[in-house]
């Protein structure tokens, strides 16, 4: 693995179920994440995804790409355009740095139909990353509401 390597993209369908389930799982009971009328009353066209769900999806993107042995050490992300039901977010990553201790820094972006939803960097340990010839896995997963996971 080398700096400049591009990770395969991950497309995630943004469903109402994903938004509400993510908010509940992270104990974020703000009404804008589960009540469409409350979200509209506060100026949003519909409910929208919370940052903790996005954070989890970013982590999943890296562990899907690097494998189950990868360990996330630091996530530094910022949200931009909100994720609303019916949209698709595409996560992309580029390796910025590979350290001798097998720590990898990845620049992450996530785009949806209105713009850039998330940007940031993630630092993770990937056993063997610093070895010559260690490549990036090729995993493309699309989450759908009927996905049994």
Secondary structure, DSSP 8 states (H G I E B T S, - for coil): --TT-B---EEEE--HHHHHHHHHHTT---GGGT-HHHHHHTT-SS-B--HHHHHHHHHHHHHHHH-TT-EEEEEEEEE-S--BTT-EEEEEEEEEEE-TTSEEEEEEEEEETTEEEEEEEEEEE-TTTTSTT---------B-TT---
